[in-house]
Amino acid sequence: MGSLTTADLPVKTREVQNHHSDSTIWNDFPFRNDDIIITTYAKSGTTWMQQIVGQLTQGASPTLSVGELSPWVDLRVVPRNEMLQMLESQQHRRFIKTHLPVDGLTWSPDVKYLYVARDARDMIWSLHHHFTVATPVFWNIINETPGLVGPPMAHPPKDPRDLFLDLLEDDTRTTIPWPYWSHTRSWWAVRNQPNVLFVHFADLKKDLEGEMRRIAKFLDISNLSDDEWKAAVEHSTFAWMKEHAELPSPGLVDQVFDGGAQSFINKGSNNRWADVLSEEDNKRYLEKAKEELGEECANWLVNGGHLA
């Protein structure tokens, strides 16, 4: 795309392997030129973006199950051949989830990357809920499936503030699924690639239809009728997703989360930390974010908005 040369493109420099992820699958992944890669840090709007893209690409269907159509391609607990065969068999425009940093991801200049981010304090509160309601089946799958590289993931502390402190003090602790700061830096560094669009969770909440139109333009989608647009937006609201939680949720959701799909699609709300974190806590967070990410990125994570 554009006038970029091969030297300008991101390059995979390492493999990322842990209790959740195995980046080596991307070494064998055959891209299609219309693929859409949805990329986030955990609990930052991944499922919401999968729902939006599904509605935009699959005709605004009220019965669309993005939990089935849009796999987490580098989730290590799914056998590699099974994952690759499933993706190869898909005939629709594929939209694929990853939680990898850029330097662990094989890059294609021909596909579209949708990066979704969220204030890390909101992410931590959502992350804490996610792992708190995880069942013993979940922990067995993640930590006991053969092929684990590195330490198993630890159960979260009881207080979400303690998980917040783990993020500030050392984001390589095993209560954090994988390093946050370096992951975010890696995507911020490629924000100007012509096939990357940055979307902020807060902007989706503020103006869902406007953000969906921006996403559709980026994905070269212009064939939806007015009625289909109305339906696509309705089906992408958090209220609709909550009411039909089984559709955007992943497989085995009833086994791996207490409360099943209703727990997986939880609140979709921000600022749950506001009455918990002290003024000093928030000051430390903002200072840490600026130190790790630079002032522009740190401010964007807090405030959202479209990048120039």
WOPEWO-V432008 format. One line per field, one symbol per residue. phi: phi as a letter, one per 30 degrees, with the letter a starting at -180 (. if undefined). psi: psi as a letter, one per 30 degrees, with the letter a starting at -180 (. if undefined). A space follows every 10 residues. Layout:
phi = ???
psi = ???
//
This chain:
phi = .icdceddde bdcaccbadc cbdddddcdd dcdcdbccba dehbjdddde dddeddccih ddcdcdecdc dddcdddcee dddddddddd cdddbbcbcd dedccdcbdc ccccccbaed ddedddddde ddcddededd ddccdejeci ddddddddcd dddededdda dcdddceaed ddededdedc dcddcbbcbc edddddbddd dddddddddi cbcddeddde dddedcdddd dddceddddd diedccbejh dddddccicc iddeccdded eddddddddd ddcidddedd ddcijddd
psi = kagkleffkk kkflkjkafe ljfffffgjj kkfgkkjjkl lkhggeeeee eeeeeefggh kfgkjffefi ljegjffkke eeeeeeeefk fljkjkklgl lefgkkkkff lkkjkklkkf eeeeeeeeee fegkleeeee eeffkkgkka llkllllekf eeeeeeeeej gglffkelke eeeeeeeefg fgkfgkkkkk eeeeeeieee eeeeeeeegh jggkleeeee eeeefgleee eeehffefll lgefffkkfb efeejcegll gffegeklee eeeeeeeeee eefleeeeee eefalkk.
//
